[in-house]
């Protein structure tokens, strides 16, 4: 059986230092739901102020920036 063509490929977790996120990504967690988890740290929820907010993961240092 072949994999579903509609399945989106996973983003490697902790592969970048900066990620842009949107309101649809809230509540924000690191790693994010679309990231591969097998080699990542435990999931942690990050606080983000919705008005131009930013947050940094305490485990991997990934910096998340909320864009409109």
PyMOL commands that set and color helices and strands:
alter all, ss='L'
color gray80, all
select helices_A, chain A and resi 23-25
alter helices_A, ss='H'
color red, helices_A
select strands_A, chain A and resi 11-12+18-21+28-30+35-36+44-46+54-56+63-66
alter strands_A, ss='S'
color yellow, strands_A
deselect
rebuild
show_as cartoon
